[in-house]
């Protein structure tokens, strides 16, 4: 039986409605007004909030994917806190304003530390905000940055703990995409915003920082993967030049996938500042009516 209207979260064990309270029957959608300390379902499955404010909804064997470490998360905090990606955040907020219905339910899939969602919440009033990421270290920061948001540790490649057709606005910024699950949770006419890097992104420091290359046509690949349920509304290129010092380059090296195998000492010979390209594709999609 599908969840009733108003249900936002599903129990990762039994797929029943997951709500704030000891018996999983509390009224209302937990989210923007306050952060609950307990999520539970009528089937008796309970999930207590961690001291830092997030919930761990990984079950069974958990995940086989390697989450970002505390060191990688700190590098991202330091880099984003320096304002280098403000231009991207501004573009994302503008796209959200164009797309958003009145007080939407917003979900950030692969939100990391919550930087982009926090900027969006300053620009768009929402009724509930949900944060998904595989890294508990990232969600510790997200929960602190986003009081009232539901911060959930889960694997984006698995079935998401989110109810069918419950999300108005879905963000996916530099994160894995799960097209079948995205199609399931987004309402008819709801909007998905996807940000991916362009090949020239960080090209001036890619070799030095050991960054992974970005293949051409990534935006086309994203569109093809979503074509079964989403219609492409627009594609925008966001490109600007940053001035990065040695510390910034170290943070870039550590905050992305390369951070799983590169240590800061590898970049100890860097000095001075240099202009570095930031280049992204921002795509807006509309959820086609469910068949």
C-alpha positions in Angstrom: 0.0 0.0 0.0 1.5 3.4 -0.9 2.1 5.9 1.9 -0.7 8.3 2.7 -0.5 12.0 1.5 1.8 14.1 3.7 4.2 11.2 4.5 7.8 12.3 3.7 10.0 9.5 5.0 9.9 5.7 4.8 11.4 3.2 7.2 14.5 1.7 5.6 13.7 -1.7 7.1 9.9 -2.2 6.4 9.2 0.8 4.1 6.3 1.9 6.3 5.8 5.6 7.1 8.6 7.0 9.3 7.6 9.8 11.6 8.8 11.7 14.6 7.8 10.0 17.9 8.0 6.7 19.6 5.2 4.9 17.7 5.7 6.4 14.2 2.2 7.9 14.3 2.8 11.6 15.1 1.0 14.0 12.8 2.7 16.5 10.5 5.8 16.3 8.4 9.0 16.6 10.4 11.4 19.2 8.9 11.8 22.9 8.9 10.2 23.8 12.2 12.3 21.6 14.3 14.6 18.6 14.2 13.1 15.5 16.0 15.3 13.3 18.2 13.6 10.1 17.2 12.2 8.6 14.0 10.1 5.5 14.2 7.5 3.5 12.3 4.4 1.6 13.4 6.4 -1.6 12.8 8.6 -0.9 15.8 11.8 0.2 14.0 13.4 3.2 15.8 16.2 5.5 14.8 17.6 7.9 17.4 19.3 11.1 16.4 23.1 11.2 16.9 24.4 13.7 19.3 25.4 15.9 16.3 21.8 15.9 15.0 21.7 13.5 12.1 20.1 10.1 11.7 21.9 7.0 10.4 19.4 5.1 8.2 22.0 2.6 6.8 20.7 -0.9 7.5 21.9 -4.5 7.0 25.4 -4.5 5.7 25.4 -0.8 5.3 27.2 0.3 2.2 30.1 -0.9 0.1 31.0 2.7 -1.0 33.7 4.7 0.7 32.2 7.8 2.4 34.1 11.0 2.7 36.5 11.1 5.7 36.6 13.8 8.4 39.7 15.2 6.7 38.0 15.4 3.3 35.0 17.1 4.9 37.2 19.7 6.6 38.9 20.5 3.3 35.5 21.1 1.8 34.4 23.3 4.7 37.5 25.4 4.4 37.3 25.7 0.6 33.6 26.6 0.3 33.9 28.8 3.3 36.4 30.9 1.4 33.7 31.8 -1.1 35.3 30.3 -4.2 32.0 28.6 -5.3 29.7 31.5 -4.5 29.0 32.0 -8.2 27.7 28.4 -8.5 25.6 28.7 -5.4 24.1 31.9 -6.8 23.2 30.2 -10.1 21.7 27.3 -8.2 19.5 29.6 -6.1 18.4 31.5 -9.2 17.3 28.2 -10.8 15.5 27.1 -7.7 13.6 30.4 -7.5 12.4 29.9 -11.1 11.3 26.3 -10.4 10.0 26.3 -6.9 6.4 26.0 -6.0 5.1 27.8 -2.9 7.0 26.5 0.2 8.3 23.3 -1.5 9.6 20.2 0.1 13.3 20.2 -0.9 15.7 17.3 -0.8 19.5 17.5 -1.4 20.8 14.1 -2.6 24.5 13.9 -1.9 24.4 17.2 0.0 27.8 16.8 1.8 28.2 19.6 4.3 24.9 21.3 3.3 26.6 24.4 1.8 24.4 24.7 -1.3 21.2 23.8 0.5 21.9 26.4 3.1 22.3 29.1 0.5 19.1 28.0 -1.2 17.2 28.1 2.1 18.2 31.7 2.5 16.5 32.5 -0.9 13.5 30.1 -1.0 11.0 29.6 1.8 10.4 25.8 2.2 8.1 23.6 4.1 10.6 20.8 4.8 14.3 20.2 3.9 15.9 16.7 3.7 19.6 16.1 3.4 21.0 12.7 2.2 24.6 11.8 2.2 26.7 8.7 2.8 29.2 10.4 5.1 28.4 10.9 8.8 31.2 13.4 9.0 29.6 15.5 6.3 26.2 15.3 8.0 27.6 16.4 11.3 28.4 19.6 9.6 25.2 19.7 7.7 23.1 19.3 10.8 24.8 22.2 12.5 24.5 24.4 9.4 20.9 23.5 8.7 18.9 23.5 12.0 15.5 22.0 11.3 16.5 20.0 8.3 16.4 16.2 8.4 19.9 14.9 7.9 20.0 11.2 7.0 23.0 8.9 6.4 22.0 6.7 3.5 23.4 5.2 0.3 22.1 7.0 -2.8 22.5 3.8 -4.8 20.1 2.0 -2.6 16.3 2.5 -2.2 15.9 5.9 -0.6 14.1 6.3 2.7 11.8 8.9 1.1 8.1 8.5 0.2 6.7 8.3 -3.4 5.9 11.6 -5.0 6.9 13.6 -1.9 9.5 16.0 -3.2 8.9 19.3 -5.0 12.6 20.3 -5.6 15.5 17.8 -5.8 19.1 19.0 -5.8 22.0 16.9 -7.0 25.3 18.7 -6.9 28.5 16.8 -7.8 26.8 13.6 -6.4 25.8 10.2 -7.7 22.4 10.0 -9.4 19.9 7.2 -9.0 17.4 7.9 -11.8 14.8 5.3 -10.8 14.7 6.5 -7.2 14.7 10.2 -8.3 11.7 9.5 -10.5 9.9 7.7 -7.7 10.3 10.4 -5.1 9.7 13.6 -7.2 6.1 14.8 -7.6 4.6 15.2 -11.1 5.9 18.6 -12.3 8.5 18.7 -9.6 12.0 19.9 -10.5 15.4 18.3 -10.4 18.5 20.5 -10.5 21.7 18.7 -11.5 25.2 20.2 -11.4 28.2 18.5 -13.0 31.7 19.8 -13.8 32.8 20.6 -17.3 36.1 19.3 -18.7 37.9 22.6 -18.2 36.9 22.7 -14.5 40.1 23.2 -12.4 42.2 22.4 -15.5 45.1 24.6 -14.4 45.7 22.5 -11.2 44.4 19.1 -12.3 47.8 17.5 -12.7 49.3 19.1 -9.6 46.4 18.2 -7.4 45.9 14.7 -8.8 42.3 15.4 -9.8 40.2 13.0 -11.8 39.5 14.0 -15.3 36.1 15.1 -16.4 34.9 13.5 -19.7 33.2 15.6 -22.3 29.5 15.2 -22.9 28.7 14.6 -19.2 25.6 16.7 -19.4 24.4 14.7 -22.3 25.0 11.5 -20.3 23.0 12.9 -17.4 20.1 13.8 -19.7 20.1 10.4 -21.3 20.0 8.6 -17.9 17.0 10.7 -16.8 15.1 10.7 -20.0 12.7 7.9 -18.9 11.0 10.1 -16.4 12.3 13.7 -16.6 12.1 16.4 -19.3 15.1 18.7 -19.7 13.9 22.3 -19.2 17.2 24.2 -19.5 21.0 23.7 -19.6 23.2 26.6 -18.4 27.0 26.9 -18.3 28.3 28.5 -15.1 32.0 29.5 -15.5 34.2 32.0 -13.7 37.9 32.4 -12.6 39.0 31.9 -9.0 42.3 33.0 -7.4 43.6 30.1 -5.4 46.6 29.9 -3.1 48.5 26.8 -2.0 46.0 26.1 0.9 43.1 26.3 -1.6 44.7 23.8 -4.0 45.4 21.4 -1.1 41.7 21.7 -0.1 40.6 21.0 -3.7 42.8 18.0 -3.8 41.4 16.6 -0.5 37.7 17.5 -0.8 36.8 15.4 -3.9 37.3 11.8 -4.9 41.1 12.3 -5.1 41.1 12.9 -1.4 40.6 9.2 -0.8 44.2 8.5 -1.9 46.1 11.8 -1.8 47.6 13.3 1.3 48.3 17.0 1.9 52.0 16.4 2.0 52.0 15.6 -1.7 51.4 19.3 -2.4 54.0 20.8 -0.1 55.9 22.3 -2.9 53.1 24.7 -4.0 53.6 28.4 -3.6 52.0 31.7 -4.8 48.5 32.3 -6.1 47.2 31.4 -9.6 44.0 31.9 -11.6 41.9 28.7 -11.8 38.9 28.0 -13.9 35.6 26.9 -12.3 33.2 25.5 -14.9 29.9 23.7 -14.5 26.8 22.6 -16.2 23.5 23.4 -14.4 20.6 21.4 -15.8 16.9 21.8 -14.8 14.5 18.9 -15.3 10.8 18.6 -14.8 9.2 15.3 -13.6 6.9 14.0 -16.3 3.5 12.8 -15.0 3.7 9.3 -13.5 2.2 6.7 -15.8 
